[in-house]
């Protein structure tokens, strides 16, 4: 269940880095 939240956080970090 927490795997989804973890992936969401990684996705957010990726977007911030790409920004």
N, C-alpha and C positions, 0 to 999 in steps of 0.2 A: 504493500500500500504506500509506504513512504517512498518507494522507488519513483513514483510519479512526481512527488514533490521535489525529489532530488533532481530529476531530469528537468523540471521546470526551472529550478534555480540555475542549473548549468546553462540552460537556454538563455536565461536572463543575463547571465555573466557574458555569454558569447555575444549577445546583442550589444551590451555595453562596450565590450572590447571592439566590436566592429563599428560602433558609432563613431 
